Amino acid sequence: MTQMDLMTAPAAPPEGGDLMVLQSGWRLAVREFLANRLAVVGVGALLFFVLFSFFGPLVYHTDQTNTNILFTDQPPGAGHPLGTDDLGFDVLGRLMKGGQASLEIGFLAAAIATVIGTLWGAIAGLVGGILDAFMMRIVDVLLSIPFLFIVLIVSIKYGASVLTLSAILGVFSWLTSARLVRGEVLTLRVRDFVAAAKVMGATQMRLIYRHLIPNALGVVIVNITFEIANAILAVAALGFLGFGIQFPQTDWGTQVSNSVTEVLNGYWWLVYPVSICLVATVMACNLVGDALRDAFDVRLRRR
């Protein structure tokens, strides 16, 4: 390179400046998120159900393994704030145990789906061409397969547990993440910072891990909340159909399925509390997801 080339070449932006811009963007997103009262309520509700499900049993001790026919279908009262079910289990303790399985599956399935979908979409969007077309046709084919039907078959064959259901739901839930990340990468790969990284010799994998995925992180984070809600609803649907977590384990969907007929007999405490937990958790995830979308999208921020 000649001296004239050195004088006319544009100076590379300092890494510290890029870091400050990135931190400023995250601060604006956090400020916008905290300004949304419904988002704060959603986060509070999620934290409540996490603490209720995982730390509640440490304070409120109940036997959720051995049945007790002497205490079946008792209404709320002393010793049992939410009564007992048809097997003699304390309903409040049962809600905690069911919440553990539902939330664990929701978070694990969302994590698996996000990792697979993010990598798949980033690779397809960056490489483009025939590989992109082939990878996205695979996504289209999988989207055409009845999701719940496949999950039912696999859960019957391999048994329903927290790990198996998380893996099944995660493997069949990454398609939306892949499409979202691919669309974001298609817009990012033509940016100047990607071109500069290519000129400096960055490999495609380095572009994906160091440049594209970090800049698409807003879309990924927003989608995680919806993936959690979808996984919880899918587990509830499986439980309601009788293919959920097997006894003595339980989840909220299985509890609704086991007690939905009891409401006709006047045993309201077997249906309403678990239904409220299920609906409130899913609604909280949706509120957080909507707020995150508004916070990360500069076009939706309040001026």
C-alpha positions in Angstrom: 0.0 0.0 0.0 1.4 3.4 -1.0 1.6 6.5 1.1 -1.3 8.0 -0.9 -3.5 4.9 -0.2 -2.7 5.2 3.5 -3.8 8.9 3.5 -7.0 8.2 1.6 -8.0 5.0 3.4 -10.9 5.4 5.9 -9.9 5.0 9.5 -11.3 1.9 11.2 -13.7 2.8 14.0 -12.2 2.2 17.4 -13.5 -0.8 19.3 -14.3 1.3 22.3 -16.6 3.5 20.3 -18.5 0.5 19.0 -18.8 -0.8 22.5 -20.2 2.6 23.8 -22.7 2.7 21.0 -23.8 -0.9 21.8 -24.1 -0.1 25.5 -26.1 3.0 24.7 -28.5 1.0 22.6 -29.0 -1.5 25.3 -29.6 1.3 27.9 -32.2 2.8 25.7 -33.9 -0.6 25.3 -33.9 -1.2 29.0 -35.3 2.3 29.7 -38.0 1.8 27.2 -38.8 -1.6 28.7 -39.0 -0.3 32.2 -41.3 2.5 31.1 -43.9 -0.1 30.1 -46.0 -0.9 33.2 -47.5 -4.0 31.7 -44.0 -5.3 31.0 -43.0 -4.7 34.7 -46.2 -6.5 35.8 -45.3 -9.4 33.4 -41.8 -9.7 34.8 -43.1 -9.6 38.3 -45.7 -12.3 37.6 -43.0 -14.6 36.0 -40.7 -14.1 39.0 -43.6 -14.9 41.3 -44.4 -18.2 39.7 -40.7 -19.2 39.5 -40.4 -18.5 43.2 -43.7 -20.1 44.0 -42.9 -23.3 42.1 -39.2 -23.8 43.0 -38.9 -22.1 46.4 -42.4 -22.6 47.7 -42.0 -26.3 48.6 -39.0 -25.3 50.8 -41.4 -23.3 52.9 -44.7 -25.2 52.5 -43.9 -28.9 52.9 -46.4 -31.4 51.5 -46.3 -35.1 50.5 -46.7 -35.2 46.7 -45.7 -38.9 46.2 -48.0 -41.0 48.5 -51.8 -40.8 48.0 -54.1 -40.5 51.1 -57.7 -41.5 50.4 -58.7 -40.3 53.9 -58.3 -36.7 52.7 -59.8 -36.8 49.2 -61.7 -33.8 47.8 -61.6 -31.7 50.9 -62.5 -28.0 50.5 -60.0 -25.3 51.4 -59.6 -25.0 55.2 -57.1 -25.4 58.0 -54.1 -27.3 57.0 -55.0 -27.2 53.3 -55.4 -23.6 52.1 -56.6 -24.8 48.6 -58.1 -28.1 49.7 -57.1 -31.6 48.4 -57.7 -33.4 45.2 -59.3 -36.8 44.4 -56.1 -38.6 45.5 -55.7 -36.7 48.7 -52.8 -34.5 47.5 -52.7 -31.0 48.9 -53.7 -28.8 46.0 -51.4 -25.9 46.9 -48.4 -28.2 47.0 -49.6 -29.9 43.8 -49.6 -26.5 42.1 -46.0 -25.9 43.1 -45.0 -29.3 41.8 -46.9 -28.9 38.5 -45.4 -25.5 38.1 -41.9 -26.9 38.3 -42.4 -29.3 35.4 -44.3 -26.7 33.3 -41.7 -24.0 33.7 -38.7 -26.3 33.4 -40.1 -27.6 30.1 -41.0 -24.1 28.9 -37.5 -22.7 29.6 -35.5 -25.8 28.3 -37.6 -26.1 25.2 -37.2 -22.4 24.4 -33.5 -22.6 24.9 -33.1 -25.6 22.6 -35.3 -24.0 19.9 -33.5 -20.7 20.2 -30.0 -22.3 19.8 -31.0 -24.4 16.8 -33.1 -21.8 15.1 -30.5 -19.0 15.6 -27.7 -21.0 14.1 -29.8 -22.4 11.3 -31.2 -19.0 10.3 -27.8 -17.2 10.6 -26.1 -19.7 8.4 -28.9 -19.7 5.8 -29.0 -15.9 5.7 -25.3 -15.4 5.5 -24.4 -18.0 2.9 -27.5 -17.4 0.7 -27.9 -19.0 -2.7 -28.7 -22.7 -3.1 -27.8 -23.6 0.5 -30.2 -20.9 1.8 -33.0 -22.2 -0.5 -32.4 -25.8 0.5 -32.3 -25.0 4.3 -35.5 -22.9 4.1 -37.3 -25.6 2.1 -36.6 -27.9 5.0 -38.1 -25.4 7.3 -41.2 -25.2 5.1 -41.6 -29.0 5.0 -41.3 -29.3 8.8 -43.9 -26.5 9.2 -46.3 -28.5 7.2 -46.1 -31.4 9.6 -48.8 -31.4 12.3 -46.7 -30.4 15.4 -48.9 -31.8 18.1 -49.3 -35.1 16.2 -45.6 -35.7 16.1 -45.1 -34.8 19.8 -47.9 -37.2 20.8 -46.2 -40.1 18.9 -42.7 -39.4 20.3 -44.0 -38.9 23.8 -45.9 -42.2 23.7 -42.9 -44.1 22.3 -40.2 -42.7 24.6 -42.3 -41.7 27.6 -43.2 -38.2 28.9 -40.7 -36.7 31.2 -39.3 -33.2 31.6 -36.2 -33.9 29.5 -38.0 -35.8 26.8 -40.8 -33.3 26.4 -38.3 -30.4 26.5 -36.2 -32.1 23.7 -39.2 -32.9 21.6 -40.8 -29.4 21.9 -37.4 -27.7 21.4 -36.6 -29.8 18.2 -40.0 -29.0 16.7 -40.2 -25.3 17.8 -37.0 -23.8 16.2 -38.6 -23.1 12.9 -40.0 -19.7 13.7 -36.7 -18.7 15.3 -34.8 -19.7 12.1 -37.1 -17.6 9.9 -36.8 -14.5 12.1 -33.0 -14.7 12.4 -32.6 -15.4 8.7 -34.6 -12.3 7.9 -32.5 -10.2 10.3 -29.2 -11.6 8.9 -30.3 -10.8 5.3 -30.4 -7.2 6.3 -27.3 -7.2 8.4 -25.0 -9.0 5.9 -25.0 -6.0 3.5 -23.9 -3.5 6.3 -20.6 -1.9 6.2 -19.3 -3.5 9.4 -19.8 -7.0 7.9 -18.0 -5.9 4.7 -15.1 -4.5 6.8 -14.9 -7.8 8.8 -14.7 -9.8 5.5 -11.9 -7.5 4.2 -10.0 -8.1 7.4 -10.2 -11.9 6.8 -13.0 -12.9 9.1 -14.4 -16.4 8.4 -18.1 -17.1 8.0 -18.3 -18.7 11.4 -16.6 -15.7 13.0 -19.0 -13.4 11.2 -21.9 -15.4 12.6 -20.7 -15.6 16.2 -19.1 -12.2 16.5 -21.1 -9.9 14.3 -24.4 -11.3 13.0 -25.9 -13.1 16.0 -25.0 -10.3 18.5 -26.6 -7.8 16.3 -29.7 -10.0 15.9 -29.9 -10.6 19.6 -32.9 -8.3 20.0 -35.1 -10.5 17.7 -33.8 -13.6 19.5 -34.6 -12.3 23.0 -38.1 -11.3 22.0 -38.8 -14.7 20.4 -37.6 -16.5 23.5 -40.5 -15.2 25.6 -43.0 -16.4 23.0 -41.3 -19.8 22.8 -41.6 -20.2 26.5 -45.3 -19.4 26.4 -45.9 -21.8 23.4 -44.0 -24.6 25.1 -46.0 -24.2 28.3 -49.2 -24.2 26.3 -48.1 -27.3 24.4 -47.3 -29.1 27.6 -50.7 -28.1 28.9 -52.4 -29.5 25.8 -50.5 -32.8 26.1 -51.5 -33.0 29.7 -55.1 -32.2 29.0 -55.1 -35.0 26.3 -53.6 -37.5 28.9 -50.1 -37.6 27.4 -48.4 -35.3 29.8 -46.0 -36.0 32.7 -46.6 -39.4 34.2 -47.6 -39.9 37.9 -46.4 -39.2 40.5 -45.0 -36.2 38.6 -47.5 -33.7 37.3 -47.8 -30.5 35.3 -50.5 -27.8 35.1 -52.1 -29.3 32.0 -52.4 -32.7 33.6 -54.0 -31.2 36.7 -56.6 -29.4 34.6 -57.3 -32.7 32.7 -57.7 -34.7 35.9 -60.0 -32.2 37.6 -62.0 -30.6 34.8 -65.0 -32.9 35.4 -64.8 -32.1 39.1 -66.1 -28.6 38.7 -69.5 -30.0 37.8 -69.5 -31.6 41.3 -68.8 -28.3 43.0 -65.0 -28.9 43.5 -64.0 -25.5 42.2 -60.7 -25.5 44.0 -59.4 -28.3 41.8 -59.9 -26.3 38.5 -59.7 -22.6 39.1 -56.3 -22.2 40.9 -54.4 -24.3 38.3 -56.2 -22.6 35.4 -55.3 -19.1 36.8 -51.6 -20.2 37.2 -51.5 -21.4 33.6 -53.2 -18.4 32.1 -51.3 -15.9 34.2 -47.9 -17.4 33.3 -48.6 -17.5 29.5 -50.0 -13.9 29.6 -47.0 -12.7 31.5 -44.7 -14.2 28.9 -46.7 -12.5 26.1 -46.6 -9.1 28.0 -42.8 -9.3 28.4 -42.4 -10.4 24.7 -44.5 -7.5 23.5 -42.6 -5.0 25.6 -39.2 -6.4 24.5 -40.3 -6.0 20.9 -41.2 -2.4 21.4 -38.0 -1.8 23.3 -35.6 -3.2 20.7 -37.4 -1.8 17.7 -36.4 1.8 17.4 -39.4 2.5 15.2 -41.8 1.7 18.0 -40.0 3.6 20.8 -41.8 6.6 22.2 -40.1 9.9 21.3 
